[in-house]
Each structure stands twice: as structure tokens, then as C-alpha cells.
Amino acid sequence: MTFTRTFYMGPSSNEWEVIENEKPKLEAVPHLVLIALIEEKDGPVTKMVSPMLDLWEDILRGFWDLEKKPLAIYCTQYHNRLIVCEDGVYEVDETREYIRFRGSNEILEEHEWILTDPVDSDDENKRVEEYDPYRPDVYKR
């Protein structure tokens, strides 16, 4: 498994910095063997230093009702995110519309992609916009 770069968005920076990555500690992140298997099968994987692990926890809960605590985030060459949790590794596609379970420990599994709660086009047309006091010409009371 090759970890070449780590990306970090600094608190006072608007740019992503590329920082050389140290060799990861095996006891620090579970499922590293699984990450290596995914890398072998799907291509290079880059560990992301993410101060937004809490945000990913909210995304997992909000989009798919998964009560998981992300421990680490990896990025694939296709810009999908591999989210390492205690029970296994989840893959979220780059649009954040689909998720699938990739496995746990040393077992790579192929599961179907699960779509986030889609908005039905009929429901979208039926929505009534709220009154906007700054646009009285558009909305009627």
C-alpha cells in the first residue's frame, strides 16, 4: 500500500496544501488491509487529513440514516471517498448521492450502490414557495 500524499485544508488558507505523508500506524486506523485490497483492485488511494470527520458523520446520518463515527477518510483516483468506521469501510461516490459497504477487516465485499433519498420530480412541481416580503410582485398573500 502506497500512501504518497496527504491533503490538508489549513484553517487560515484558501488553498489545499500537499504534505508528504508518513507511513500510517497499523493500530491507528482499522481495516488498513481492506484499504490495501481496494487500492490493489481499483487503483491508488490517498489518505486525507480531514478536520471534517464530524461533517462526514452528519452526512452519513442525514443521507443514509447510518449512525457511524468516521475514523479516517481516503480518496480514490475516481474522487470517491472511502470512509473508515469501526465496523468497516463505506464508499461514497463523488456526487455524494450513492454509498456502498466495501467490507471489514480483510474481507472485500461487493455490495450494490444505495441511492440517497431522491427528490421526486412530481413533488418538486407541487412545492409552494414561501412568501418573500422582498418580492411581493411574485408572491400573493
N, C-alpha and C positions, 0 to 999 in steps of 0.2 A: 504494500500500500504506500503510495507516494503522496505526501502532503507537501505541496510546494509553496503555496501562498495562503496567507490569511488576510481577509479584508476587514477593515475596521473603519467605521464612520466616527471620527473624533467628535467630541462634544462642541468644540469651537470651530470645526471645519465643515465646509460645504462639499468637500471632495472626499472620495474614498481613498484611503491610503493602503498601499500594498506593503505588508510587513512579512518578512521571511518567517516561516512557520517552524516551530520547534517540533521535534518528534513527540507525538502525543503519549501521555502516560496511559497504559492499558487499564489501570484501576480507576482513572478519572472518568472515562466515558464507557458505559456498557455497549455491547453489540458492535465493537470495532471489527470483529471477524466478519460480521454481516455487511458492514460498510465496505470492507475489502472485497467481498464477493460481488456486491453491487458494482463496485468500481471495475472489477475484472469483466463483468458482463456488459455493463452499459457505458464504460468509459471513465475518464478522470473525474474525481470527486475532490472538491475543495472545502476545507473546514472554514466556516465563517465565525468570526468572533462577533457575536451578536449581543449587544446590550438589550435587545428587544425580545428576550425569551418570554417575558410576561405577555408581550403583544401576541406572540405565536400561541401562547396558552389561550388567550382570548379568541383568537381566530379559530383554533380547534374547537373551542366550546361554542362559539357563535355560529359557525358554518355547519358543523357536523355533530354537535352535541357530544363531543368527546371530552371527558374530564381527564386530561393528561397534562403532565408537567414536563415541558421540553427541557432536556439536559444539554443538548448541543444541536447545532444546525449545520448541515452540509449542503453544498450546491453542486448539482451535476452539470455536465457540459451542455445540457439542454435547458439550463436555468430552472430546473425543478428543485425543490427543497426536500432534503431528507431530514426529517425531524426525529431525533433520537429521544425516546422516552424510556422509562424504566421497563415497561412491558414489551417494547420492540421499536421498530423503525417504521415511520409513516412517510410516504412520499406525496408531496403536494405539487401539482403541476404549476407552470409558470403563471398561469392566469388566476390561480387560487380558486378555481371552480371545481376541481376534482382532487380526490385523495384516495390513496390505497395503502393497505398494510403490506409492508415488504417482508416482514418476518421478525424473528427474535433470536438472540444468541448466535448460533452458527447455521440456522436453517433459513434459507432464502425461499420465500413463498411468492407465488404469482397470483395475486387477487385482482378482481375486477376494479376498475375505477368507479368511485362513488361521486355522483354529482351533488354539489351543494344545492340547497333548496332553490329551484329555478323559479323565476317570476313568469307566470303565465301571461301571454300577450293579451288575452281577454281581460284579465284582472287589471292589467296596466291601462287599458282603454276605459275601464269603469271607474278608475280612481277620480275623485273630485278634489280639485286643488283647493287649498285653504284660502280664505280671504286674505289679500295682501293690502294693507292700508296705503301702501305706496303706489299701488296700481289699481285705483278704483275704476278706471275705464275698462279694465279687462274683466274684473270680477263684479258680480252683483251680490248685494247683501241678501 
